[in-house]
Amino acid sequence: MEIMDYNAIPAYLESTELTFELESVGIYENIMFPVSAKEISPQVEVQYNLEIEKNTQKSVDKGHSPWRLDAIATTQVFVSLQISPSGIEGEYPIELENLKLLHSDNELAIVEVDDSDTNIQTVYLKRLIRQDETGIWTVIGYDVKEK
């Protein structure tokens, strides 16, 4: 280990892949720690049917609706359907560049929505059927912007 600057705060983050040495307080605002599905509590819970999700997983396994394998794409469709519940014609009302993946692991994803067309701020997704990259994402809840 090298000698650190006098103002540096020694801190270490360990993961299964890397160990980081933090030398600047300024980067702390960008650190995200793991989130457990047990720790989240969305303001609005989204109801889902596990049997429908199992059938959707089988359909995706056969090549249909591959967007369900991507948390951001699933969020885009979900939020767009909240704006246009009768269906989406043409472009999605929510653009991909207005969505930011805040957290993702094999079980849970959290996506931030920054779009003036909706009051949805954060979307929580979970892999209910299969907890790996072949598992579909299901929206389990969301938070709304405070007025």
N, C-alpha and C positions, 0 to 999 in steps of 0.2 A: 504494500500500500504506500502510495506517495504521501508526502507531507502536504496537508491541505492548507488552504488559505486561512488566515486567522479568523475571518468571519464565517467560515463554512461550518455548517452543522452536520456532523457525521450521522448518516442514517442509511439503513440498508433495507431493501425490499427483496424478499426472496420469493421466487416462483419455481415451478418445476423446470423452467427453461433457463432462466437467467438470474443473476444477482446484480443489483444496481447499487452504485455508490452515489449518493446525492450530495452535491457540493454547493448547491444554491437554494436559498429559501424561496426564490422566485418561481421555481418549478413546482412547488408543492400544490399550487392551485390546479395543476393538470394531472395530479395523481388520482387514479381511481382504484379503489380497493374492491376485492371480490364481493359480490352481492349474493345472498342466499335467497332462494324462492320463499323461504319462511319469513324473511325480513321485509318483503315488499307488502304494501297495503295500498292499492290504487284507490283513488276517490270513487271511481265508478267501476264496479265489477261487470265483466261481460260474461253472460251465460253461454255455455257451449254444451253440445251433446257429444259425449265420448264415443258413441257408436258412429255418429256422423264423422267425427275426426278420424276414427279407425278406417272408415271407408274412403275418406279423402286421402289418407296415407297410402292406401292400396292403389288409388288412382294415380297419385304422384309417382309411386313406384313403377307404374306402367308408362310414365312419361307425360302425363297430363298435369297441367297447372304447376309447372316447375317453380314458379314464383313463390310458392308456399315454403320452399326450402331456404328462402332469403328473408331475414327478419325485416329489413328495410322495405323490400317490395311488398311483403305482407302488410306492413304498416301503411304503406301508400294506398293499397287497395282498401283496407279497413277505413282509414280516415276519409278517403274519397267517397266511399259508400255512406258515410255519416252525413256528408254534404249532399249527395245525390242518392238517396235510398232506393229510388226506382231503377237505378242502373247508371252505368257510365258510358257515355257516347263520346268517341274521339279521345282527346287527351285527358289524363287524370287531372282533377282540380288541384291536387296536391303534387307538387313537383319533387322529384327525388332529391334535388339539391337543397330542399327545405327540411330534409330529414337527416338526423345525425345519430349514429349508433353510439350510445353511451356505455353500454355493457353488453357483452355476449359471452356465454359459455355453452356447455353442452345441454343445459337445461333451461336457461333463462336469458332473455334479451330485453333491453330497455332502449327505446328509441325516442329521441327528442323531436318534437314537431315545431318548426318555426315558420308558420304560415298564417297570414292574416285572414285567410278564408275559413278558418276553423278556430274554435275555442279549445281544441284538444292540444295539450302541451306535451304530455309524456304518455307513451304507449308501452304496456308491459306484455311480453309474449313468452310463451312457454312451449317447450317440446313435450307434448303429453304422451305420445305413442312411442317414440324412439329418441333417446337422448344422444344422438350423434349427428354428423353432418347429413345423414340421409333422412332425418326426422323432420316432419313439417312443423312450422311455427303456428301457434294458435294465440290470438289476442285474448288475454285473460282480464285486462282492465286498462284504465287510462286515468290520467289526471287532467283537469281543466285549468285554464289560465284564470288567475284571480283578477277580478275586475277592479 
